[in-house]
């Protein structure tokens, strides 16, 4: 009986690893972009308002009747971090455009700010969404808004989605994907002049905020190997606390070694 | 060493280990607790069992967090999403967060361990305030029964096997469980009668020698709680931050004063002698 249990316990991780390896290989192919071409039938505007007031606008096109807000957000090219709410709620947005710099596995901290999801139907006013970003669906002409908002107080909506996408763009002739270019509207008037280095590099402003904007559906590049461990918000130079911790750890380990060696000598 | 001073140190160590989710502070608290244990543990006490248990607990924390949390950018394996709860990306970030959690558990357990591995049970009961003396005696007695029950279970299992007992199904386990429970009840009743015969509970507990406060005890009793209070204040004010490796691994934020508070926990290993 015990041997059988042992075999099962040993076999399960191996089976899981094998299945995982197969899935990993199967999933390593290129992801199908939401909007492979500029000539998309439907467009959804995205408005992202950072905690410092910086506003980013994107217009994303897609050919299906509807798309999830998550797919649209990921297709916008902005950096996105998500975590599952569990159940039918779908996924929560933990991070957009590297704000916040880090987040707990459950996405939300006890008192910190979080990304509030708003939806605008057919050019209407913003309304907070009751669903997770992966369960919320949008159609052409809708807008998706995200605002990094404190947990206390009301949730004011982000800047208006009006003008983020061309008002009525007839479906243009299909053009090669290479002609599609990402654009970002200039920041709102209340935004700070320079973005933190961790954020997306600001793109040159177009002539008008909405001129000929067609979102690009390039999925975010997959992260490479873990390179720098430096925190994105940490200033350059020697971290005194870390240095003290290293020295203290060395001292404690040395003390421990002396104790153990002393006991053995006795 | 004074048991009350050691209790104050343990409480301070647990506070620092659990007040922040930052692995740097947790690692420092753990190192301090290990130093105190190695320096002051009773000569007959072995740390082997505790070490193994903590390593196992740490590995479980890493495994559970890695399998259940699919957050993080650097996936090293992708399980099929059809598997409930476990399906999804297994990430380096989740594994590191699990390691940090395991570090916190180990630090907290090691901070509490001197109460049983350094002090004798009777000195710990003696250190309790008089209002809690009876409660402490009852808890101490109950805890002392656990190893006795384990020994009894081993003996009964061996005896049953010698009679040909070979359990193959769960429903055959009562053959072992019933005698163990009955033996434990008999032992408890015998212990209660013995305690009553010796006058336990008839009046205030007398002491062979009163607790003595030496200068080292006072220093530990003042410095350790002060460090814990300072650490909590720094945590509340935001100077000491938690560490989350999501979505990308980064070095934990470290505050120099917070590190000093952790290092203050090593004081008993320097000023106390066994």
Interface residues (C-beta under 8 A of the other chain):
Chain A: X1 X16 X17 X19 X20 X21 X23 X24 X27 X81 X82 X83 X84 X94 X95 X101 X102 X103 X104 X105 X107 X109 X223 X225 X226 X229 X230 X231 X232 X234 X239 X240 X241 X242 X244 X245 X248 X249 X252 X253 X255 X256 X259 X260 X263
Chain B: X24 X27 X28 X31 X32 X34 X35 X38 X39 X65 X69 X70 X71 X73 X74 X75 X77 X78 X79 X80 X83 X86 X90 X92 X94 X97 X168 X242 X243 X244 X245 X246 X247 X248 X249 X250 X251 X253 X254 X255 X256 X258 X259 X260 X262 X263 X266 X269
